[in-house]
Amino acid sequence: MRENPDTTRALLVEDDPNIVDLIRSNLSVRGFDTVVCGEGERALRLLETESPDIVLLDLMLPDADGMEICRRIRERSSVAVIVVSARGGERDKVTALNMGADDYMTKPFSVEELLARITATLRRTRSTAPAEPATLIISAGDVVIDLARQQVTVAGEAVHLTPTEFALLRELALNRGKLLTHAHLLRRVWGSGYQTETEYLRVYIRRLRAKLGDDAAQLILTAPRAGYRFAPD
């Protein structure tokens, strides 16, 4: 259980002691409380008992497939998830994002980059909402986006979006009818340094469309090789 709710808690799911020591020591000096485990099934239990703010997940675990653990984490929680893996192929990255990961880092990595990505991911996924514009409700067909409550409904039914999915939909909807480039969306939603991570955008646009229903392809429009736009009124 958490003794200090103001402390940022990381759940590090990793069985390599050298990487555990490296990450834990660097997080500790920055005020993080780090819980470590080397098994996927135990990580799922710790997700419930420790209430972490972020999960750092290795894919190569002794007792489970890391991709499956990622999927099961996302089923249970909107917690920030960064996959940290030696598997550097684009297929692995896309699969992890499809399973609900917010970010993907390939070993070996620099501690500075890891810390920057943790900071960017927490900024995006924490529940504190940014200052909202005057228009708090955006409607498009059956889709209603409540910016103040960070809630979305389709035909009156609530749709669960992760914080990253909502941040992407919010950016599109607030710029209704305007073409937003890949670099703009990546910078605004993921943060500086992500402008070339176009596969992140493809995966999350696909996830949004799947959740928003049959008309989502007409709601979130693709401009080939340029970007995306939210359908105008």
C-alpha positions as CSV (number, residue, x, y, z in Angstrom):
1,M,0.0,0.0,0.0
2,R,1.1,3.6,-0.6
3,E,2.2,5.5,2.5
4,N,2.7,8.8,0.7
5,P,0.1,9.5,-2.1
6,D,2.2,12.5,-3.3
7,T,5.1,10.2,-4.3
8,T,5.3,9.0,-7.8
9,R,5.4,5.2,-7.8
10,A,6.9,3.2,-10.6
11,L,6.3,-0.6,-11.0
12,L,9.4,-2.0,-12.7
13,V,8.8,-5.4,-14.3
14,E,12.2,-6.7,-15.1
15,D,14.3,-9.7,-14.2
16,D,17.8,-8.5,-15.2
17,P,19.4,-7.3,-11.9
18,N,21.8,-4.9,-13.7
19,I,18.9,-3.1,-15.4
20,V,16.9,-3.1,-12.2
21,D,19.8,-1.5,-10.3
22,L,20.3,1.1,-13.0
23,I,16.7,2.2,-13.3
24,R,15.8,2.0,-9.6
25,S,18.8,4.0,-8.5
26,N,18.2,6.8,-11.0
27,L,14.5,6.9,-10.2
28,S,15.2,7.0,-6.4
29,V,17.4,10.1,-6.6
30,R,14.6,11.8,-8.4
31,G,12.1,11.0,-5.7
32,F,10.4,8.0,-7.2
33,D,9.2,5.1,-5.1
34,T,10.0,2.0,-7.2
35,V,8.4,-1.4,-6.8
36,V,10.3,-4.2,-8.6
37,C,9.2,-7.6,-9.7
38,G,10.5,-10.1,-12.3
39,E,7.4,-12.0,-13.1
40,G,4.4,-11.0,-15.2
41,E,1.7,-12.6,-13.0
42,R,3.0,-11.0,-9.9
43,A,3.1,-7.7,-11.7
44,L,-0.6,-7.9,-12.3
45,R,-1.2,-8.5,-8.6
46,L,1.1,-5.6,-7.7
47,L,-0.9,-3.4,-10.1
48,E,-3.9,-3.8,-7.8
49,T,-2.1,-3.6,-4.4
50,E,0.5,-0.9,-5.1
51,S,-1.4,1.5,-7.4
52,P,1.6,2.6,-9.5
53,D,1.6,5.8,-11.6
54,I,3.7,4.2,-14.3
55,V,4.7,0.6,-15.3
56,L,8.1,-0.1,-16.9
57,L,7.6,-3.4,-18.6
58,D,10.2,-5.8,-20.1
59,L,8.8,-8.2,-22.7
60,M,11.1,-11.1,-22.0
61,L,9.8,-12.4,-18.7
62,P,10.4,-15.9,-17.3
63,D,6.8,-16.8,-16.6
64,A,4.7,-14.9,-19.2
65,D,4.6,-13.2,-22.6
66,G,5.2,-9.5,-21.9
67,M,2.8,-8.6,-24.7
68,E,0.0,-10.5,-23.0
69,I,0.9,-8.9,-19.7
70,C,0.7,-5.5,-21.3
71,R,-2.7,-6.3,-22.7
72,R,-4.0,-7.5,-19.3
73,I,-2.6,-4.4,-17.6
74,R,-4.5,-2.2,-20.1
75,E,-7.7,-4.2,-19.5
76,R,-7.5,-3.4,-15.8
77,S,-6.1,0.1,-15.6
78,S,-5.3,3.3,-17.4
79,V,-1.9,3.5,-15.8
80,A,1.0,4.7,-17.9
81,V,2.9,1.9,-19.5
82,I,6.3,2.1,-21.1
83,V,7.7,-1.1,-22.7
84,V,11.5,-1.4,-22.2
85,S,12.7,-4.3,-24.3
86,A,15.7,-5.7,-26.2
87,R,13.3,-6.5,-29.0
88,G,13.8,-3.5,-31.3
89,G,11.8,-4.5,-34.4
90,E,9.0,-2.3,-35.7
91,R,6.5,-5.2,-35.5
92,D,7.2,-5.6,-31.8
93,K,6.8,-1.9,-31.2
94,V,3.5,-1.7,-33.1
95,T,2.2,-4.8,-31.3
96,A,3.0,-3.3,-27.9
97,L,1.3,-0.1,-28.8
98,N,-1.7,-2.1,-30.0
99,M,-1.8,-3.9,-26.7
100,G,-2.1,-0.5,-25.0
101,A,1.5,0.6,-24.3
102,D,2.0,4.4,-24.2
103,D,5.6,4.3,-25.3
104,Y,8.3,1.8,-26.3
105,M,12.0,1.9,-25.7
106,T,14.7,-0.4,-27.0
107,K,17.6,-1.6,-24.9
108,P,20.3,-0.5,-24.6
109,F,19.1,3.0,-23.7
110,S,20.4,6.1,-22.0
111,V,19.1,6.9,-18.6
112,E,18.5,10.5,-19.7
113,E,16.2,9.3,-22.5
114,L,14.3,7.0,-20.2
115,L,13.8,9.7,-17.6
116,A,12.6,12.1,-20.3
117,R,10.1,9.6,-21.7
118,I,8.9,8.8,-18.2
119,T,8.3,12.5,-17.6
120,A,6.5,13.0,-20.9
121,T,4.3,9.9,-20.4
122,L,3.3,10.9,-16.9
123,R,2.5,14.4,-18.0
124,R,0.2,13.0,-20.7
125,T,-1.5,10.2,-18.6
126,R,-2.0,11.8,-15.2
127,S,-5.6,12.7,-14.5
128,T,-5.1,16.4,-14.0
129,A,-6.8,18.0,-16.9
130,P,-5.3,21.0,-18.8
131,A,-7.1,24.3,-18.9
132,E,-10.1,23.9,-21.1
133,P,-11.3,26.3,-23.8
134,A,-14.8,27.8,-23.7
135,T,-16.3,25.0,-25.7
136,L,-16.5,22.1,-23.3
137,I,-18.7,19.7,-25.3
138,I,-17.9,18.7,-28.9
139,S,-20.5,16.7,-30.8
140,A,-20.1,15.0,-34.1
141,G,-22.9,12.6,-35.2
142,D,-23.3,10.0,-32.4
143,V,-20.0,11.0,-30.8
144,V,-20.0,13.4,-27.8
145,I,-16.7,14.5,-26.3
146,D,-16.9,16.1,-22.8
147,L,-13.6,17.9,-22.5
148,A,-14.1,18.9,-18.8
149,R,-14.9,15.4,-17.6
150,Q,-12.6,13.7,-20.2
151,Q,-15.5,11.5,-21.2
152,V,-16.6,10.2,-24.6
153,T,-20.0,8.7,-25.5
154,V,-21.1,7.0,-28.7
155,A,-24.9,6.9,-29.2
156,G,-25.3,7.6,-25.5
157,E,-23.0,4.7,-24.5
158,A,-19.8,5.6,-22.6
159,V,-16.5,4.7,-24.4
160,H,-13.4,4.0,-22.3
161,L,-10.4,5.8,-23.7
162,T,-6.9,5.7,-22.2
163,P,-5.4,9.1,-21.4
164,T,-3.3,9.0,-24.5
165,E,-6.2,8.1,-26.7
166,F,-8.3,11.0,-25.2
167,A,-5.4,13.4,-25.6
168,L,-5.2,12.6,-29.3
169,L,-8.9,12.9,-29.8
170,R,-9.0,16.2,-27.9
171,E,-6.3,17.7,-30.1
172,L,-8.1,16.7,-33.2
173,A,-11.5,17.8,-32.0
174,L,-10.3,21.2,-30.8
175,N,-8.9,21.8,-34.3
176,R,-12.0,20.7,-36.1
177,G,-11.7,20.8,-39.9
178,K,-8.0,21.7,-39.7
179,L,-5.3,19.5,-41.1
180,L,-2.9,18.5,-38.3
181,T,0.4,17.1,-39.5
182,H,2.0,14.0,-38.1
183,A,4.7,16.0,-36.4
184,H,2.2,18.4,-34.8
185,L,0.1,15.6,-33.3
186,L,3.1,13.7,-32.1
187,R,4.6,16.8,-30.5
188,R,1.3,17.9,-28.9
189,V,0.2,14.5,-27.7
190,W,3.4,12.6,-26.9
191,G,5.8,15.5,-26.5
192,S,8.9,17.0,-27.9
193,G,11.3,14.4,-29.3
194,Y,8.5,12.1,-30.7
195,Q,8.0,13.9,-34.1
196,T,9.4,11.0,-36.1
197,E,7.5,8.2,-34.2
198,T,4.8,8.0,-36.9
199,E,3.9,4.4,-36.1
200,Y,2.6,5.7,-32.7
201,L,0.2,7.9,-34.5
202,R,-1.0,5.2,-36.9
203,V,-1.6,2.7,-34.1
204,Y,-3.5,5.2,-31.9
205,I,-5.6,6.6,-34.8
206,R,-6.6,3.0,-35.5
207,R,-7.4,2.4,-31.8
208,L,-9.6,5.5,-31.7
209,R,-11.5,4.6,-34.8
210,A,-12.2,1.1,-33.5
211,K,-13.6,2.5,-30.2
212,L,-15.6,5.3,-31.8
213,G,-17.7,3.0,-34.0
214,D,-18.6,2.4,-37.6
215,D,-18.6,6.1,-38.7
216,A,-15.2,6.9,-37.2
217,A,-13.4,6.7,-40.5
218,Q,-15.6,9.6,-41.6
219,L,-15.0,11.4,-38.3
220,I,-11.2,11.2,-38.2
221,L,-10.0,11.8,-41.8
222,T,-6.7,10.8,-43.2
223,A,-4.7,13.1,-45.4
224,P,-2.2,10.6,-47.0
225,R,1.4,11.4,-46.2
226,A,0.4,14.6,-44.5
227,G,-1.7,14.1,-41.3
228,Y,-5.2,13.8,-40.0
229,R,-8.2,16.1,-39.5
230,F,-11.4,15.9,-37.4
231,A,-14.4,16.2,-39.8
232,P,-15.7,19.8,-40.0
233,D,-19.3,20.7,-38.9
